[in-house]
Amino acid sequence: MSAFESLVRPALVRVAAPGDGYDPLGDRYWGTGFFIAPGWVLTCAHVVAKGGSAVWKGERAVGIVWDGGVTTGEVVLASPRPTVPEEELHRWDFPDLALVRVPDARDASCVRLSERRPVIAEPIPVGLHGWSRVTGRLGIREAVGEVHGVDGDALLLRGTQPVEGLSGGPVVDLDRAVVIGLNKGRGADEGAAVPITSLRRLYRERGGEVLSEVMREHDRHHLARYRSLSGTPDWTRAQLRHRPPTAQGGLDPGRRIHLYGRLAELPQPAGPGDVLHLVDEARRVTAGHDLRPVLEVAPRTWREGVGLLHELHDPHQEEETASGLGLNAVLVYAAKVARHVRERHGESRAVRNLADWVTDAAAGTPLLTRQAIAAVLAAGRPAGSRPVREAGARADVLVEIDTPPYGRKFPWRVKLLFDGHTITPLHGDDEGVERERLRDTLREPLADALARGDRGEHLAAVEALLPRELFDEPLDTWRLSPDDELFDERSLPLGQRRIVVIRDAARNKRPPAPEWHTRWRTAGLGPLRAVPLRAEVLTAGGDAAHAARTRRESPRQAWVRLSEADDGSVPVYCGPVGSGDGLRAMAAALAAGHPIALWRSGAHDHADCAEFHERADGLLLEVGRAEALHGPVISLRKRVAADADLVGMDVGTDVAMDVSTDGGTELSWDTGPGTGPVAAPAPPARSEHAWAEHLAVLFDPPDRPPREDPLQGPPMLGEEEW
């Protein structure tokens, strides 16, 4: 038996079919689980699946037996899970996790979870714990082995493999006194465990609020145990005892749990971008330069920011100075969190407790660190004043789609773009997908990247670097959730909330021409005026039949005309540009150096081209210069959508919805007191903003990355930290 038995055993759970009574042979036994927070059990999804459809319906159909008694729980989050409760899965892919709420176990003892995925420089000795009936009778079993490698999502175990029944039990790192995984299964020569950091994957199941609260309860529990005078063994002291001499100083386990416990009392961040922005700032303040890591992560809680900093090491500093860098960065980060929360939510006891703790914990740090912390905490707003708002998102999102090297599949990549210059890759597929699958394939990678780039109310822009044949792809209408989900910010089209622009992939692969630089500089100064992308459309006087008979410009003639257009000219066109005459005209505009263009990506005839050019010219004249274009375009897109929803409604009328007896729905308008409902008015032939339907924007500065070959290796996925 390992030295951790007294810590692990009280948190172990026997997962079984519900029912009272003694069960020595394990007839109702399913597997093992363990408490990670009071009232919350973690186990494998394939373990709870033995309960059938009742489990997946969210019923209290999971039997829980632990040192504190017998009760039942309900599965709140799981991955994978059947699409319908009655479905039986025959394969349980990673992460194979289930989070079970156990309301009657608020006083349960809990394990300590690792904050990061193990780095396997050499085999890690581990303890495997759980219930088993391998001997014929049900009982707790413990084995010692080692994690010797990683294969995809799995930690590979050797030495002693998990026996039957240990599935869902904890895997304890015996060097660090922390749970690093769950037993999943065994093969012919080795076992497999699920890394505890795979809990992050449950965020994709819309479990963000639940997981954040579970981790807050986890930290509160361990801080209370560390402070307790009962003499009961606690994980923090075990970590202190097992801490190697080389790790002395820095953010030791005692300081860490004090910090985590205080962070747990704060309102949580709006998204990963808030956390990462403060982490970036702490790195810059502490090291004096940018130490952004190669692997980008997506933290959802304040505590995760600590995990990105407490082992920070600057190779540019002397060993003695660099060794304390992690602690200094963590304390600066914690001070910035306190200020951030104070500015957005006001002063509170929790904020004061955190600020006081940071000040005390920094007493032994270098003078520059203490001065930086004092300056951060002093910058918090006085009570009653308006919050300080810093400009800009943390990063923008770059979507790169390549022309298929062969066949019909478009390779793609999603990256973060910092300060308009520095790129961090996140996701990608060099094999690619067909055009019709791009929207669905990129939905989750885009959502992940935008969450990392958004900061508070500042939303990341989407820059799509596309081959010209995809210029009419309606990226501004893409959504971060399937169209049939509830109405919320994720279900709104991207272009109605944030900047969405198109850039030309072809010319960004080579150094920018002088014309491009000149056009960009004059567009930045303004004023802006419209110039026809296709001159023959307007010479037709808006008559489609006449347009068909009008002599078309050759590509060279279009290039000459667009090259000689006045400074601040913006090519505009009332139709698509991804093929045919529109594509040839767009090529001429790009060759002439134009960085901005407006067009309609949807199918339109040319009957309203004169109106489109007139309205587009008015829009450009009103905004004046390039950087002022984005806000009015977003507003236009919202108004076009609103017009589509409110066609026929007079402003100031109330809408009544009556459900008829046959199940149909009728709309009527209440025009004012005493008038009663009247029939809905006939829709107008054309709405005010119809000219801007399917409006697409080329916004392509010559100084934005990349001008490089596409990545040939696998994408860098930031999933290394909890």
C-alpha positions in Angstrom: 0.0 0.0 0.0 1.4 3.4 -0.9 1.8 6.4 1.4 -1.2 8.0 -0.3 -3.8 5.4 0.8 -5.0 7.6 3.6 -5.6 10.4 1.1 -7.1 8.5 -1.7 -9.3 5.9 0.0 -11.8 8.4 1.6 -12.4 9.9 -1.9 -12.9 6.6 -3.7 -16.4 5.8 -4.9 -17.9 2.5 -5.9 -20.2 3.2 -8.9 -23.0 0.8 -9.1 -26.7 0.3 -9.9 -28.8 2.1 -7.4 -30.0 0.0 -4.4 -29.4 -0.5 -0.7 -28.0 -3.5 1.0 -24.7 -5.4 1.2 -23.2 -6.4 -2.1 -20.0 -8.4 -1.4 -19.9 -10.1 -4.8 -20.4 -6.9 -6.7 -23.5 -8.0 -8.6 -24.6 -4.4 -9.0 -21.1 -3.1 -9.5 -20.2 -0.9 -12.6 -16.7 0.6 -11.8 -14.8 3.2 -9.8 -15.0 6.9 -9.4 -13.6 9.5 -7.1 -14.7 12.9 -5.6 -13.0 15.9 -7.1 -15.1 18.4 -5.2 -17.8 18.1 -2.5 -20.8 16.7 -4.2 -19.0 15.9 -7.5 -17.7 12.5 -8.7 -15.5 12.0 -11.7 -15.5 8.6 -13.5 -15.4 7.1 -17.0 -18.3 7.5 -19.4 -18.3 3.8 -20.2 -18.7 3.1 -16.5 -21.9 5.0 -16.0 -23.2 3.8 -19.4 -24.0 0.5 -17.8 -27.0 2.2 -16.3 -28.6 2.6 -19.7 -31.0 5.3 -20.9 -31.9 6.5 -17.4 -28.3 7.7 -17.0 -28.3 9.7 -20.2 -31.7 11.2 -19.4 -30.2 12.9 -16.4 -32.0 10.8 -13.8 -30.5 10.0 -10.4 -29.7 6.6 -11.7 -26.1 6.2 -10.7 -25.5 4.4 -7.4 -22.7 6.0 -5.3 -21.1 4.1 -2.3 -18.2 5.8 -0.4 -16.9 6.1 3.2 -19.8 8.5 4.0 -22.6 6.3 2.9 -24.8 5.2 0.0 -26.7 7.5 -2.3 -27.4 8.2 -5.9 -26.2 10.8 -8.4 -26.9 12.1 -11.9 -24.7 12.5 -14.9 -24.3 16.2 -15.7 -21.5 16.2 -18.3 -20.1 13.3 -20.3 -18.0 12.8 -23.4 -18.6 10.8 -25.5 -22.3 10.2 -24.9 -25.1 8.7 -27.1 -27.0 11.0 -29.4 -30.2 9.7 -27.9 -30.5 8.1 -24.5 -31.6 4.7 -25.9 -28.5 4.4 -28.1 -25.8 1.9 -27.0 -22.2 2.9 -27.9 -19.9 0.1 -28.9 -16.8 2.2 -28.8 -15.7 4.6 -26.1 -13.3 7.1 -27.5 -11.3 9.6 -25.4 -11.9 11.5 -23.3 -14.3 8.9 -21.9 -15.3 11.1 -18.9 -18.4 11.6 -16.9 -19.1 14.1 -14.2 -21.7 13.0 -11.7 -23.5 15.4 -9.3 -24.0 13.8 -5.9 -26.1 16.3 -3.8 -26.0 14.1 -0.6 -22.2 14.0 -0.4 -21.2 17.6 0.4 -18.9 16.5 3.2 -16.9 14.0 1.1 -13.1 14.0 1.0 -11.7 14.9 -2.4 -8.5 14.2 -4.3 -6.1 17.0 -5.5 -6.1 17.4 -9.3 -3.0 18.1 -11.4 -3.0 21.5 -13.1 -1.1 20.3 -16.2 -0.6 17.3 -18.4 2.5 15.3 -17.5 5.7 15.9 -19.4 7.2 12.5 -19.8 11.0 13.2 -19.8 11.4 9.9 -17.9 8.9 7.4 -16.5 6.6 8.7 -13.8 5.9 6.4 -10.8 2.1 6.2 -10.2 -0.4 4.6 -7.9 -3.5 3.0 -9.4 -6.6 2.9 -7.1 -10.1 1.6 -7.4 -12.6 -1.1 -6.6 -12.4 -4.5 -8.1 -13.8 -8.0 -7.8 -10.9 -9.7 -9.6 -10.4 -12.0 -6.5 -14.1 -13.0 -6.5 -15.1 -10.6 -3.8 -15.5 -6.8 -4.2 -12.8 -4.7 -2.5 -10.4 -1.8 -2.8 -7.3 -2.6 -4.9 -4.1 -0.6 -5.2 -1.2 -1.1 -7.6 2.0 0.7 -8.5 3.2 1.2 -12.0 4.6 4.0 -14.1 3.5 6.3 -16.9 6.1 5.8 -19.6 4.7 7.7 -22.6 1.8 9.4 -24.4 -0.1 8.1 -27.4 -2.5 10.7 -28.7 -4.9 11.4 -25.9 -3.8 8.4 -23.7 -1.2 8.2 -20.9 0.5 4.8 -21.4 0.9 2.7 -18.2 3.3 -0.2 -17.6 4.5 -2.2 -14.7 1.1 -3.1 -13.2 -1.9 -2.7 -15.5 -5.4 -1.7 -14.3 -7.4 -4.8 -13.3 -11.0 -5.3 -14.0 -13.1 -2.7 -12.1 -10.5 -0.1 -11.7 -11.9 1.8 -14.7 -12.7 5.4 -13.6 -10.3 5.2 -10.6 -7.6 7.8 -10.0 -4.0 7.6 -11.2 -1.7 9.3 -8.6 1.7 10.8 -9.4 3.7 9.5 -6.5 6.4 12.2 -7.0 4.1 15.2 -7.0 1.3 13.9 -4.8 -1.4 14.8 -7.3 -4.0 12.9 -9.4 -2.9 13.1 -13.1 -5.4 10.8 -14.7 -8.2 8.1 -14.6 -7.8 4.4 -15.3 -9.4 3.6 -18.7 -8.5 0.2 -19.8 -5.7 -2.2 -20.6 -4.2 -3.9 -23.7 -2.0 -6.9 -24.2 1.2 -5.2 -22.9 0.2 -1.9 -21.3 -2.6 0.0 -19.8 -4.1 3.4 -20.7 -5.3 6.3 -18.6 -7.2 9.5 -19.4 -5.2 12.7 -18.5 -7.0 14.7 -15.9 -6.5 17.7 -18.2 -9.0 16.1 -20.6 -11.7 17.6 -18.3 -11.1 20.6 -20.6 -12.9 18.7 -23.4 -16.1 18.8 -21.4 -16.2 22.6 -22.1 -17.2 21.6 -25.6 -20.3 20.0 -24.2 -21.5 23.5 -23.0 -20.2 22.6 -19.5 -18.2 25.7 -18.9 -20.3 27.1 -16.0 -20.5 23.7 -14.3 -16.8 22.9 -14.6 -15.8 26.4 -13.4 -17.9 26.0 -10.3 -16.6 22.4 -9.7 -13.0 23.7 -9.8 -13.9 26.5 -7.4 -15.4 24.0 -5.0 -12.3 21.9 -5.4 -10.0 24.8 -4.4 -12.2 25.9 -1.5 -12.2 22.3 -0.2 -8.4 22.0 -0.3 -7.8 25.4 1.3 -10.2 24.5 4.1 -8.4 21.1 4.6 -5.0 22.9 4.7 -6.3 25.3 7.3 -8.0 22.6 9.4 -6.9 21.8 13.0 -8.4 18.3 12.9 -5.1 16.6 12.0 -6.8 14.8 9.1 -4.2 14.1 6.3 -4.4 16.7 3.5 -3.0 16.8 0.0 -1.3 20.1 0.3 1.0 19.0 3.1 1.6 15.7 1.2 2.8 17.8 -1.7 5.0 19.9 0.5 6.6 16.7 1.9 7.2 15.3 -1.6 8.6 18.5 -3.1 12.1 17.9 -4.4 14.9 20.0 -3.0 15.5 21.5 -6.4 12.0 23.0 -6.3 12.4 25.0 -3.1 11.2 28.6 -3.2 8.8 29.8 -5.9 5.1 29.1 -5.7 5.1 26.2 -3.2 1.9 24.1 -2.7 0.9 26.1 0.4 1.0 29.4 -1.4 -0.7 28.0 -4.4 -3.7 26.7 -2.5 -4.0 30.0 -0.6 -4.0 31.8 -4.0 -6.5 29.4 -5.6 -8.8 29.6 -2.7 -8.9 33.4 -3.0 -9.3 33.3 -6.8 -12.3 30.9 -6.3 -14.2 33.6 -4.5 -14.1 36.1 -7.4 -16.5 36.4 -10.3 -15.0 34.3 -13.1 -13.6 35.8 -16.3 -15.9 36.4 -19.3 -13.7 34.2 -21.5 -10.2 32.8 -22.1 -9.1 36.1 -23.7 -9.4 38.0 -20.3 -7.2 35.4 -18.6 -4.6 35.3 -21.4 -4.4 39.0 -21.7 -3.4 39.3 -18.0 -1.0 36.4 -18.3 0.7 38.1 -21.3 0.9 41.4 -19.3 2.4 39.6 -16.3 5.0 38.0 -18.5 6.0 41.3 -20.0 6.1 43.1 -16.6 8.2 40.4 -15.0 10.6 39.5 -17.8 10.8 42.9 -19.5 9.9 41.4 -22.9 7.4 39.1 -24.5 7.7 35.4 -23.5 4.5 34.2 -25.3 4.7 30.4 -25.4 4.7 28.4 -28.6 1.6 26.5 -27.5 -1.5 28.6 -27.0 -4.1 27.4 -24.4 -7.7 28.4 -23.6 -8.1 29.0 -19.9 -11.6 29.4 -18.6 -10.9 30.3 -14.9 -8.5 32.7 -13.1 -6.6 29.7 -11.5 -5.6 28.4 -15.0 -3.7 31.6 -15.5 -1.5 30.7 -12.5 -0.8 27.3 -14.1 0.6 29.1 -17.2 3.0 31.2 -15.1 4.2 29.4 -11.9 7.0 27.5 -13.7 7.9 30.3 -16.1 11.7 30.3 -16.9 13.4 33.0 -18.9 16.5 31.6 -20.8 17.8 35.2 -21.2 18.3 35.7 -17.5 20.9 34.4 -15.1 19.9 31.1 -13.4 19.5 32.7 -9.9 17.2 35.5 -11.3 15.3 33.2 -13.6 14.4 30.7 -10.9 12.2 33.2 -9.1 10.6 34.4 -12.3 7.5 32.1 -12.0 6.6 33.3 -8.5 7.1 37.0 -9.5 4.9 36.5 -12.6 2.2 34.8 -10.6 2.0 37.5 -8.0 1.9 40.3 -10.7 -0.8 38.3 -12.5 -2.9 37.9 -9.3 -2.6 41.7 -8.6 -3.9 42.3 -12.2 -6.8 39.9 -11.6 -7.7 41.8 -8.4 -7.6 45.1 -10.3 -9.5 43.7 -13.3 -12.3 42.3 -11.1 -12.5 45.6 -9.1 -12.8 47.6 -12.2 -15.6 45.5 -13.7 -17.5 44.4 -10.6 -16.6 46.9 -7.9 -14.9 46.6 -4.6 -15.6 43.5 -2.5 -14.3 41.6 0.4 -13.0 38.9 -2.0 -11.0 41.4 -4.0 -9.5 43.0 -0.8 -8.6 39.5 0.5 -6.7 38.7 -2.7 -5.0 42.1 -2.9 -3.9 41.8 0.7 -2.6 38.3 0.3 -0.6 39.3 -2.9 1.0 42.2 -1.0 2.1 40.0 1.9 3.2 37.1 -0.4 5.4 39.6 -2.4 7.3 40.8 0.6 10.4 38.6 -0.2 10.4 39.3 -3.9 12.7 41.8 -5.7 12.0 45.5 -5.4 10.9 45.9 -9.0 8.3 43.1 -8.5 7.0 44.8 -5.3 6.8 48.1 -7.1 5.0 46.7 -10.0 2.4 45.0 -7.8 1.9 48.2 -5.8 1.4 50.2 -9.0 -1.2 47.6 -10.3 -3.2 47.5 -7.1 -3.1 51.3 -6.7 -4.5 51.7 -10.2 -7.9 50.2 -9.2 -10.7 52.6 -9.7 -12.1 54.4 -6.6 -15.6 53.5 -5.6 -18.3 55.0 -7.8 -16.0 55.9 -10.7 -16.3 54.5 -14.2 -14.3 51.4 -15.1 -11.1 51.9 -17.0 -11.4 50.3 -20.4 -8.3 49.3 -22.3 -8.6 49.4 -26.1 -8.6 46.3 -28.3 -9.1 42.6 -28.3 -6.2 40.4 -27.1 -5.7 39.0 -30.6 -7.5 38.7 -33.9 -8.2 35.5 -35.7 -6.7 34.6 -39.0 -8.4 31.9 -41.1 -6.3 30.7 -44.0 -7.8 28.5 -46.7 -5.6 27.3 -49.6 -6.5 26.4 -53.2 -6.8 22.6 -53.4 -3.5 21.2 -54.4 -5.5 18.5 -56.2 -9.1 17.4 -56.1 -11.8 19.5 -54.4 -10.5 19.7 -50.8 -9.4 23.0 -49.4 -6.6 22.9 -46.8 -7.3 25.3 -43.9 -5.7 26.7 -40.7 -6.9 28.9 -37.9 -4.4 31.1 -36.1 -4.2 33.9 -33.6 -2.8 37.2 -34.9 -1.2 39.4 -32.1 -0.7 43.1 -32.7 -1.2 42.6 -36.4 2.2 40.9 -36.7 2.8 37.8 -34.5 1.1 34.5 -35.4 0.3 31.6 -33.2 -1.1 28.5 -35.0 -4.1 26.7 -33.3 -5.9 24.3 -35.6 -5.6 23.1 -39.1 -6.0 20.3 -41.7 -3.6 20.1 -44.5 -5.7 17.4 -46.2 -8.6 19.8 -46.3 -12.4 19.5 -46.8 -14.8 20.2 -49.6 -16.1 23.8 -49.9 -19.6 22.8 -48.8 -18.1 21.5 -45.5 -15.9 24.4 -44.7 -18.5 26.2 -42.5 -19.3 23.2 -40.3 -15.7 22.0 -40.1 -14.4 25.4 -39.0 -17.2 26.2 -36.5 -15.4 24.7 -33.4 -11.9 25.8 -34.3 -13.2 29.4 -35.0 -15.2 29.4 -31.7 -12.1 28.3 -29.8 -9.8 30.9 -31.4 -12.3 33.7 -30.9 -12.7 32.8 -27.3 -8.9 33.2 -26.9 -8.8 36.5 -28.8 -11.9 38.2 -27.2 -11.1 40.4 -24.1 -14.1 41.7 -22.2 -16.3 43.7 -24.5 -13.5 43.9 -27.1 -14.2 41.2 -29.8 -11.6 39.7 -32.0 -11.8 40.4 -35.7 -11.9 37.6 -38.3 -9.5 38.0 -41.2 -10.1 35.3 -43.9 -7.1 34.8 -46.2 -8.8 33.2 -49.2 -8.1 32.1 -52.7 -10.1 34.3 -55.1 -12.5 31.6 -56.0 -13.8 31.7 -52.4 -14.2 35.5 -52.2 -18.0 35.0 -52.3 -18.1 32.5 -49.5 -20.4 34.2 -47.0 -18.1 34.1 -43.9 -20.0 37.0 -42.3 -23.1 34.7 -42.0 -21.3 31.8 -40.4 -22.3 31.1 -36.8 -20.5 29.6 -33.8 -23.3 27.2 -33.0 -25.7 25.2 -35.3 -28.5 27.2 -36.7 -31.2 25.4 -34.8 -29.9 26.3 -31.4 -31.4 28.9 -29.1 -31.0 32.5 -29.9 -27.9 33.8 -28.2 -24.6 35.5 -29.1 -23.2 32.2 -30.5 -26.1 31.7 -32.8 -25.8 35.2 -34.3 -23.9 35.5 -37.6 -20.3 36.5 -37.1 -20.6 39.6 -39.2 -23.4 41.1 -37.1 -21.2 41.1 -33.9 -17.6 41.5 -35.0 -15.3 42.6 -37.9 -15.2 40.0 -40.7 -13.1 40.8 -43.7 -11.5 39.0 -46.7 -7.9 39.2 -47.7 -6.3 37.9 -50.9 -4.2 34.8 -50.3 -2.4 35.0 -53.7 -0.7 38.5 -53.3 0.0 37.9 -49.6 2.5 35.1 -50.6 4.9 37.7 -52.0 6.3 41.0 -51.0 3.8 43.8 -51.5 4.0 46.0 -54.6 4.6 49.7 -54.3 1.0 50.4 -55.6 -0.4 48.4 -52.7 1.5 50.4 -50.1 0.5 53.7 -51.8 -3.2 52.8 -52.0 -3.2 51.7 -48.4 -1.6 54.9 -47.2 -4.1 57.1 -49.0 -7.0 55.0 -47.9 -5.9 55.6 -44.3 -5.9 59.3 -44.8 -9.2 59.6 -46.8 -11.5 60.6 -48.1 -12.9 57.5 -49.6 -15.0 57.4 -52.8 -16.5 54.6 -54.8 -15.1 53.6 -58.2 -16.9 50.9 -60.3 -15.1 47.5 -60.2 -16.8 46.7 -63.5 -17.4 49.9 -65.5 -19.8 48.4 -68.0 -22.4 47.7 -65.4 -23.0 51.3 -64.7 -22.7 52.4 -68.3 -25.7 50.2 -68.9 -27.8 52.6 -66.9 -29.1 49.9 -64.6 -30.9 48.0 -67.4 -30.0 44.3 -67.3 -30.8 43.8 -71.0 -28.7 46.8 -72.0 -25.9 45.5 -69.7 -25.8 42.2 -71.6 -25.3 44.2 -74.9 -22.6 46.5 -73.4 -19.1 46.0 -74.5 -17.1 44.5 -71.6 -13.8 45.8 -70.4 -10.8 43.6 -70.9 -8.8 42.8 -67.8 -6.0 45.1 -69.0 -8.5 47.9 -69.6 -9.9 47.5 -66.2 -6.4 47.5 -64.7 -5.6 50.7 -66.5 -8.8 52.4 -65.3 -8.4 51.2 -61.7 -4.7 52.1 -61.6 -5.5 55.6 -62.6 -8.4 56.0 -60.2 -8.0 58.9 -57.6 -6.4 58.4 -54.3 -8.9 56.9 -51.8 -10.8 55.1 -54.5 -12.6 51.9 -53.4 -13.8 49.5 -56.1 -17.4 48.5 -55.6 -19.6 46.0 -57.5 -23.2 44.9 -57.1 -22.6 41.2 -57.8 -20.3 38.3 -57.0 -16.5 38.3 -57.8 -15.6 34.6 -57.3 -16.0 33.7 -61.0 -16.5 35.1 -64.5 -16.4 38.8 -65.2 -16.4 39.7 -61.5 -13.3 37.5 -60.8 -11.4 39.0 -63.7 -12.3 42.6 -62.6 -11.3 41.8 -59.0 -7.9 40.5 -60.3 -7.4 43.8 -62.0 -8.2 45.8 -58.9 -5.8 43.7 -56.8 -3.1 44.1 -59.4 -3.7 47.9 -59.3 -2.9 47.8 -55.6 -6.4 48.4 -54.1 -6.5 47.2 -50.5 -10.3 47.7 -50.0 -13.3 46.7 -52.1 -17.0 46.2 -51.5 -19.3 43.8 -53.4 -22.3 41.6 -53.0 -21.5 38.0 -52.7 -25.0 36.6 -53.3 -26.6 36.1 -56.7 -28.1 39.4 -58.0 -29.2 40.8 -61.3 -27.9 44.2 -62.3 -31.2 46.0 -62.0 -30.2 47.9 -58.9 -26.5 48.4 -59.6 -26.9 52.2 -59.9 -28.4 52.3 -56.4 -25.8 50.0 -55.0 -23.0 52.2 -56.3 -24.7 55.3 -55.1 -25.3 53.9 -51.6 -21.8 52.4 -51.4 -20.3 55.8 -52.4 -22.3 57.5 -49.7 -21.2 55.0 -47.1 -17.5 55.5 -48.0 -17.9 59.3 -48.1 -19.4 59.1 -44.6 -16.8 56.9 -43.0 -14.0 59.0 -44.5 -11.0 56.6 -44.0 -10.2 52.9 -44.0 -10.2 52.1 -40.3 -13.6 53.8 -39.8 -15.3 51.4 -42.2 -15.8 48.4 -39.9 -18.5 49.8 -37.5 -20.9 51.0 -40.2 -20.5 47.7 -42.1 -21.4 45.7 -38.9 -24.4 48.1 -38.4 -25.5 47.6 -42.0 -25.4 43.8 -41.6 -27.5 44.0 -38.5 -30.1 46.3 -40.2 -30.4 44.1 -43.2 -31.2 41.1 -40.9 -33.6 43.2 -38.9 -35.4 44.3 -42.1 -35.8 40.7 -43.1 -37.4 39.9 -39.8 -39.6 43.0 -39.5 -40.8 43.4 -43.1 -44.1 45.1 -43.0 -44.0 46.3 -39.4 -44.5 50.0 -38.7 -42.2 51.4 -36.1 -44.0 51.8 -32.7 -46.6 49.1 -33.2 -47.0 46.1 -31.0 -47.1 42.6 -32.3 -49.6 40.0 -31.1 -49.2 36.3 -31.8 -52.3 34.1 -31.7 -52.2 30.4 -32.0 -55.3 29.1 -33.7 -57.2 25.9 -32.8 -55.7 24.1 -35.7 -52.2 24.8 -34.5 -51.5 27.6 -37.0 -50.1 31.0 -36.0 -51.6 34.4 -37.0 -50.0 37.8 -36.5 -51.8 41.0 -35.9 -50.6 44.5 -35.2 -51.9 46.7 -32.3 -51.8 50.3 -33.7 -52.7 52.1 -30.5 -55.3 52.6 -27.7 -58.9 52.0 -28.8 -58.1 50.8 -32.3 -57.9 47.1 -31.7 -55.8 44.6 -33.7 -55.7 44.9 -37.5 -54.3 42.6 -40.1 -50.6 42.7 -40.7 -49.7 45.2 -43.4 -48.5 44.0 -46.8 -44.7 43.9 -46.9 -43.0 46.6 -48.9 -41.5 45.7 -52.2 -38.0 46.6 -51.0 -36.5 47.5 -47.6 -34.3 50.5 -46.9 -31.1 48.5 -46.5 -31.7 45.9 -49.2 -28.9 47.3 -51.3 -26.4 45.9 -48.7 -27.7 42.3 -48.7 -24.7 39.9 -48.8 -22.3 42.8 -48.5 -18.7 41.5 -48.6 -15.6 43.5 -47.7 -12.0 43.2 -48.9 -9.8 44.8 -46.3 -6.2 43.8 -47.0 -3.4 46.0 -45.6 0.0 45.3 -47.1 1.7 45.0 -43.7 -0.3 42.1 -42.2 1.1 38.5 -42.1 1.6 36.1 -43.6 3.9 36.2 -46.6 5.1 32.6 -46.2 4.5 29.1 -47.3 1.5 27.3 -45.6 2.3 25.0 -42.7 3.3 21.5 -43.7 3.4 20.0 -40.3 0.5 19.2 -37.9 -1.3 22.1 -36.3 -0.2 23.2 -32.8 -3.0 22.4 -30.4 -2.9 24.3 -27.1 -4.2 21.6 -24.7 -1.2 21.1 -22.5 -2.4 23.0 -19.4 -5.5 22.7 -17.2 
